[in-house]
Amino acid sequence: MKKGIGIALMAGALLAALLFVACGSDSSASTDPGSSSSSPSGASGAAASFQASDGSGSGGISVSGEGRVSVAPDMALLGIGVSTKEDTVAAANSAVQAAMDRLLSSLKADGIVDKDIQTSQFSISPEYDYQFSEPRLTGYRVTHMLQVKVRDIDRAGEVIDDAVEAAGDLVQVGSISLTIDDTSALAKQARELAMADAKAKAEELARLAGVELGKPISISESSYTPSPPVYYDRAVAGGELAPAQTSISTGELEVVVSVQITYGIG
């Protein structure tokens, strides 16, 4: 009996010793700052924080500037021509060509030179009536459209009226747009304004940030001249076109230049 108790006590003592050694080993692993289990995550976190707060990399101030110059347009672009439908292609084409000859003569009489007259569309197409179970051919339409530059913009209305009179019921005025013949000088003015606008913004940002503004690192530019269409409309009296002259309101157009600049900082 005593021998059995002694064996049990020795086994318990041995188990306690083993548990103590195991606990001591775990405690050492969790608190040792140089252990391999904690070092990788700690080192990675410190490096990431350092890189995130590092301000030694190259920086800059990016701004945009815009310059606008307004001016009255000096040229009108007319989309004008003739169109008709006949039973045959030959008949439609013959009528269109006769009307086009009269239209061209009218344009030449109004001082429009050959280089300012260009065909923009010529088409021949069948037309159908779709009210029946099967489409029925009703004839053939021939259309001949021109783009005409009227450099004396004050005479644009007169040119239209003369063309309408010359081509008669076959005339079509598709569009009128106003533009500027040469925008190079205006673009130069707008560019200077855009650069000054960008620099003023960059200087203000540098002052607010407490840094010195350096030289431009990169510059890019874009420009455009809006040319909104003017829709043709004449007064109608008694169901027919009134003889009054067509009036074109020119208004103003803007030449716009935009720049994007990145400045270095000190």
Phi, psi and omega in degrees: 000309179297325180295321180293322180294320181297320179295320180295319180294321179294320179296319179296319179296318180296319179296319179296319180296318179297318179296320180297316180297318180296316180295319179298322179294318179296317181298319180295321181292326185278338184253347182286113182293345180261005182291151183289341182285334182253339187295314184300314182292322180294317181293319180295318180295319180295318181294319180296318180294321180294317180293322181294329182262003182284120181253019184276352181288164180293137180230181180187174176240119180256129182222164173238149178226153182223139176233135181231134176231123181261140180203154177287139177296154181237006180211142177249138175251116182257131169261100189223147181184201182224152179205142177204161177238133178225174181293329180234159178296319182299317181294317180294317181294321179297317180294320180293317182294323178295317179293323179294323176300318179292321179296315179297321178297321179295317180297317179297320179296333179270011173088011178278123183273164185303320184293343181260012178237121183221133176292126179254341179201138168217123184217148173231123184213142176286152176237143186234155171258118185261016180282347183258171181298326174238135181303138180246130179293127181251349179151190182233135180253132174243130181231134177228111183246147180240153164252123187240129176266120175254102186282335172267089190297334180292344181258009183301316179297320179295320179299318179296313182298318179295323179292320178298317180294323183287317185271344176069216186290347180275354185291147172225127173250103186278324184196158172223125175231148182251140184212180178245128186295312181232113183258005187299314180293321179292322178296324178297316178298315181295325180295318178297320178294321181293318179295318179296321179297315180295317182296320179298318178295317181295319179297320179294318179296319179297318179297316181293329181273351180072035179234165177269133179280127180265198180279158177299136177265321180212147179220132173227154186224148170219149182213157177199159175232105180301139179224077183293141179290149175249123185274134183284130179208130177239152179294143180244129180229124179062029178082000179236160179295132178288150182285355182299149182288140177292134181250132179247122177267119189275324182060212179227155173242158178245135168262121187242129175236130177242140177234148173238121186232137171248122179260145170285162178230151180252000000 
